[in-house]
Amino acid sequence: MTDDPYNGSRSPLSTEMDPAEIDLEATLRPRRLTEFVGQTRVREQLELVLEGARRRGAAPDHVLLSGPPGLGKTSLAMIVAAELGSAIRVTSGPALERAGDLAAILSNLVEGDVLFIDEIHRIARPAEEMLYLAMEDFRVDVVVGKGPGATSIPLEIAPFTLVGATTRAGALTGPLRDRFGFTAHMEFYEAAELEVVLRRTAGILGIELRPDGAAEIATRSRGTPRVANRLLRRVRDYAEVRADGQLNLEVAREGLAVYDVDELGLDRLDRAVLTALVRTFGGGPVGVSTLAVAVGEEPATVEEVCEPFLVRAGMLARTPRGRVATATAWRHLRLDAPPDAPGDPTPTLFDP
């Protein structure tokens, strides 16, 4: 993901994790498909793929999981390995800069292993071209030497299952995308599903979570389990330090206010983007680079961290001319929307 949007002051909604958080996330991950909450259609389809492979006694088709960060792509990759009873090797697209990096990993795989490549759309082109042959024929060609005397040595590798995860499915090349036998897109969660996630996490962490507190956190979690779990831990801190330890509706609201998470789940950076778009640029349209400069962030941070949720919440529209604030965004900032604002404009005396 992108750099921390607060230049060192971590947001409770940030999708980056330090080593301690990674260990905690691993503890909270579901181990089996039956434990995985939400994504009902994806779970059903994946269960059929895995069960069919088990009955045939063969490695299942390669799996591509796409969708915004924090929805469970890594968890599903771990579950695929667990359901198959196989070992899993984990790497990421940016780490595979050369074909030799990928060849070293592939040559050490045992039959039936699962290879998980996170952010697979960022894999280097030489490694991607090697991956084509490995996915189809379980073979790689290692080039020895340079120039006219270079020799290609075919190297057989054990049958394996590749699980790729990407937050930008459109950035994948066609040849790579077409080599996956099963492709699934992860959707944002409903509040009721996030409440189930929160109750499960609270049970694991020993948090006394009331139903009204769970509902309040769920509605502010941007449809993302990772964000929900992170907000739960931050509100737990507030409950233990400034309350009686019980996480109810009032404590949840007070705790989330301390961490600058409003009733719709927007944090400081989200509100800064909307405020700049509305107050500085009159609601737009404005380019993402200009908008990023106005809030002191990188364009990638605004585009990948803020925009997906703001668009989904109906507060920001992407147009060919740039980003535009909708009527909903104006109202959320307690301002009167102009008549030409996208969305449902404020009624006037001339409306029927």
C-alpha positions in Angstrom: 0.0 0.0 0.0 0.9 3.7 0.0 2.8 5.6 2.6 1.1 6.6 5.8 -1.2 9.5 5.1 -0.3 11.4 8.2 3.5 11.6 7.8 4.3 9.5 10.8 1.1 10.0 12.8 -0.7 6.7 12.0 -4.4 6.9 11.2 -6.6 4.2 12.8 -7.8 3.6 9.3 -4.4 3.1 7.7 -4.0 -0.2 5.9 -0.2 -0.5 6.7 0.9 -2.7 9.6 4.0 -2.8 11.8 5.4 -6.2 12.8 3.4 -6.3 16.1 0.2 -5.7 14.2 1.1 -8.3 11.6 1.4 -10.9 14.4 -2.0 -9.8 15.8 -3.6 -9.9 12.4 -2.3 -13.5 12.0 -3.9 -14.5 15.2 -7.3 -13.0 14.1 -7.2 -14.6 10.7 -9.8 -17.4 10.1 -8.3 -20.8 9.5 -11.0 -22.4 7.4 -13.6 -21.4 4.9 -16.3 -22.1 7.4 -14.8 -19.5 9.7 -14.5 -16.8 7.0 -17.2 -14.1 7.4 -18.7 -12.5 4.4 -17.9 -12.8 0.7 -20.6 -15.5 0.4 -20.4 -15.9 -3.3 -16.6 -16.1 -3.4 -16.5 -18.6 -0.6 -19.0 -20.9 -2.4 -17.1 -20.7 -5.7 -13.7 -21.3 -4.0 -15.1 -24.2 -2.0 -16.2 -25.9 -5.3 -12.7 -25.3 -6.8 -10.9 -26.8 -3.8 -13.3 -29.7 -3.3 -13.2 -30.6 -7.0 -9.4 -30.6 -6.9 -9.3 -32.8 -3.8 -11.6 -35.4 -5.4 -9.4 -35.5 -8.5 -6.2 -35.7 -6.4 -4.7 -32.8 -8.4 -3.6 -29.3 -7.7 -6.5 -26.8 -8.1 -6.4 -24.1 -10.8 -4.5 -20.9 -10.1 -6.6 -18.4 -8.1 -6.7 -14.6 -8.6 -8.2 -12.5 -5.8 -8.9 -8.8 -6.5 -10.4 -6.0 -4.5 -9.6 -3.1 -2.1 -7.1 -3.7 0.7 -8.3 -5.2 4.0 -11.1 -7.4 2.7 -9.5 -10.8 3.3 -7.4 -11.7 0.2 -4.4 -12.8 2.2 -6.6 -14.7 4.6 -8.2 -16.6 1.7 -4.8 -17.5 0.4 -3.9 -18.9 3.8 -7.2 -20.8 3.8 -6.5 -22.3 0.4 -3.3 -23.9 1.7 -5.0 -25.0 4.9 -7.9 -26.6 3.1 -5.5 -28.5 0.8 -3.2 -29.5 3.7 -0.3 -27.9 1.8 2.5 -25.5 2.7 2.4 -21.9 1.6 5.2 -19.7 0.3 4.5 -16.0 0.5 6.1 -13.2 -1.5 5.0 -10.0 -3.2 5.1 -8.5 -6.7 7.6 -5.7 -5.8 10.0 -8.3 -4.4 10.2 -10.1 -7.7 12.4 -7.7 -9.6 14.3 -10.3 -11.7 13.4 -13.6 -13.3 16.1 -15.2 -11.1 14.2 -14.2 -8.0 11.1 -16.1 -9.1 13.1 -19.1 -10.4 14.7 -19.5 -7.0 11.2 -19.6 -5.3 9.7 -21.9 -7.9 12.5 -24.4 -7.8 12.1 -24.9 -4.1 8.4 -25.7 -4.3 7.1 -29.2 -3.3 4.3 -30.8 -5.2 1.0 -29.4 -4.1 2.5 -26.2 -2.5 0.6 -22.9 -2.6 2.6 -19.9 -3.8 1.0 -16.6 -2.7 2.0 -13.4 -4.5 0.6 -10.3 -3.0 0.2 -7.2 -5.2 0.9 -9.4 -8.2 0.2 -6.5 -10.6 3.5 -5.0 -9.5 5.7 -8.0 -10.6 8.6 -7.1 -12.9 8.1 -7.9 -16.6 11.0 -10.5 -16.8 9.6 -12.4 -13.8 6.1 -12.2 -15.2 7.1 -13.8 -18.5 8.8 -16.6 -16.6 5.6 -17.1 -14.6 3.6 -17.7 -17.7 5.4 -20.9 -18.5 5.5 -22.0 -14.8 1.7 -21.6 -14.5 0.9 -23.5 -17.7 3.6 -26.2 -18.0 5.2 -26.2 -14.6 8.5 -25.4 -16.2 10.9 -22.5 -16.3 13.7 -21.8 -18.7 16.9 -20.6 -17.1 19.2 -18.7 -19.3 22.9 -19.3 -18.7 25.5 -17.0 -20.2 25.2 -13.9 -22.3 25.2 -12.9 -25.9 25.4 -15.5 -28.7 26.7 -18.1 -26.4 23.7 -17.9 -24.0 22.0 -21.3 -23.4 18.5 -21.9 -22.2 18.1 -24.8 -19.8 14.6 -26.1 -19.1 13.9 -26.7 -15.4 10.9 -28.8 -14.4 9.1 -27.6 -11.2 6.6 -29.4 -9.0 2.9 -28.8 -9.7 1.7 -26.0 -7.5 -1.2 -23.6 -7.1 -0.6 -19.9 -7.5 -2.8 -17.5 -5.5 -2.4 -13.9 -6.7 -3.8 -10.9 -4.9 -4.2 -7.5 -6.4 -5.8 -4.2 -5.4 -5.7 -3.1 -9.1 -7.0 -5.8 -11.3 -7.0 -3.5 -14.3 -3.2 -3.2 -14.0 -2.7 -6.9 -14.7 -1.6 -7.7 -18.2 -4.0 -9.8 -20.3 -1.7 -12.8 -20.7 -1.2 -13.1 -16.9 -4.9 -12.6 -16.0 -5.9 -15.2 -18.6 -3.8 -17.9 -17.0 -5.8 -17.9 -13.7 -8.4 -20.6 -13.7 -10.5 -18.9 -11.0 -10.9 -15.2 -10.6 -12.8 -13.6 -7.7 -13.5 -10.0 -6.8 -13.9 -9.1 -3.2 -16.7 -6.7 -2.3 -16.9 -4.3 0.6 -18.7 -5.7 3.7 -22.2 -4.8 5.0 -22.4 -3.5 8.5 -24.1 -6.7 9.7 -21.2 -8.8 8.4 -18.7 -6.5 10.1 -20.6 -6.9 13.4 -20.0 -10.7 13.1 -16.3 -10.0 12.5 -16.1 -7.7 15.5 -17.8 -10.2 17.8 -15.4 -12.9 16.7 -12.4 -10.6 17.2 -13.7 -9.5 20.6 -14.0 -13.1 21.7 -10.4 -13.8 20.7 -9.0 -10.7 22.4 -11.2 -11.0 25.5 -13.0 -7.7 24.9 -16.3 -7.0 26.5 -18.2 -5.8 23.5 -21.9 -4.8 23.7 -24.1 -5.2 20.6 -24.7 -1.5 20.4 -21.0 -0.8 20.5 -20.3 -3.4 17.8 -23.0 -1.8 15.6 -21.5 1.7 16.0 -18.0 0.5 15.1 -19.3 -1.5 12.2 -21.0 1.5 10.6 -17.8 3.5 10.8 -15.5 0.8 9.4 -15.7 1.7 5.7 -17.0 -1.8 4.9 -13.5 -3.2 5.6 -12.8 -6.0 8.3 -9.2 -4.8 8.8 -10.4 -1.3 9.6 -13.1 -2.7 11.9 -10.6 -4.8 13.8 -8.2 -1.8 14.1 -11.0 0.5 15.4 -12.1 -2.1 17.9 -8.6 -2.3 19.4 -8.4 1.5 19.6 -11.8 1.8 21.2 -10.8 -0.9 23.6 -7.8 1.3 24.7 -10.2 4.1 25.3 -12.6 1.9 27.2 -9.8 0.6 29.5 -8.2 3.9 30.2 -11.1 6.3 30.4 -14.1 4.1 31.0 -14.9 0.9 32.9 -13.6 -1.4 30.2 -17.0 -2.2 28.8 -17.4 -1.3 25.1 -20.9 0.0 24.6 -22.4 2.6 22.3 -21.4 5.7 24.3 -17.9 4.5 24.8 -17.6 3.6 21.1 -18.7 7.1 20.0 -16.4 8.8 22.5 -13.4 6.7 21.5 -13.9 7.1 17.8 -14.2 10.8 18.3 -10.8 10.8 19.9 -9.4 9.1 16.8 -11.1 11.6 14.4 -13.4 9.0 12.9 -16.8 10.6 12.1 -20.2 9.0 11.9 -19.7 7.9 8.3 -16.2 6.5 8.8 -14.3 9.4 7.3 -11.0 10.3 9.0 -8.9 13.5 8.9 -7.4 12.9 5.5 -10.8 12.1 3.9 -12.2 15.3 5.3 -9.2 17.3 4.2 -9.6 16.0 0.7 -13.3 16.9 0.7 -12.7 20.3 2.3 -10.0 21.2 -0.3 -12.2 20.0 -3.1 -15.2 22.1 -1.9 -13.6 25.2 -0.4 -10.5 25.6 -2.5 -11.7 24.4 -5.8 -15.4 25.2 -5.6 -16.4 21.5 -5.8 -14.3 20.8 -8.9 -13.5 19.4 -11.3 -9.9 19.2 -10.3 -7.1 16.8 -11.1 -5.9 14.3 -8.5 -2.4 15.7 -8.6 -3.6 19.2 -7.8 -5.9 17.9 -5.1 -3.0 15.9 -3.5 -0.8 19.1 -3.4 -3.6 21.0 -1.7 -3.7 18.5 1.2 0.0 17.9 1.3 0.0 14.2 0.2 1.1 12.1 -2.7 -1.3 11.6 -5.5 -1.2 7.8 -5.0 -2.2 8.3 -1.4 -5.3 10.3 -2.3 -6.2 7.9 -5.2 -5.7 4.6 -3.4 -6.4 5.4 0.2 -9.2 8.0 0.1 -11.0 7.9 -3.2 -12.3 4.3 -3.2 -14.3 4.9 0.0 -15.3 8.5 -0.9 -16.6 7.3 -4.3 -18.5 4.4 -2.7 -20.0 6.8 -0.1 -21.3 9.0 -2.9 -19.2 12.0 -1.9 -16.8 12.2 -4.8 -17.3 11.6 -8.5 -14.5 10.8 -11.1 -15.1 12.6 -14.4 -13.0 13.0 -17.5 -12.2 16.5 -16.4 -11.2 15.6 -12.8 -12.7 14.9 -9.4 -16.0 16.5 -8.4 -17.7 16.9 -5.0 -21.2 15.6 -4.9 -24.2 17.1 -3.2 -23.7 14.6 -0.4 -20.2 15.8 0.2 -21.3 19.4 0.5 -24.0 18.4 3.0 -21.6 16.3 5.0 -19.4 19.4 5.4 -22.5 21.4 6.4 -22.4 23.6 3.3 -25.1 24.4 0.7 -24.5 22.4 -2.5 -24.6 24.4 -5.8 -27.4 23.5 -8.2 -24.9 21.8 -10.6 -23.4 19.5 -8.0 -23.7 15.8 -9.0 -26.1 13.6 -7.0 -29.3 14.6 -5.4 -29.2 18.5 -5.2 -30.9 20.3 -2.4 -34.5 21.0 -3.4 -35.4 24.6 -4.4 -38.7 26.5 -4.5 -39.0 25.7 -8.2 -38.9 22.0 -7.7 -42.3 20.2 -8.1 
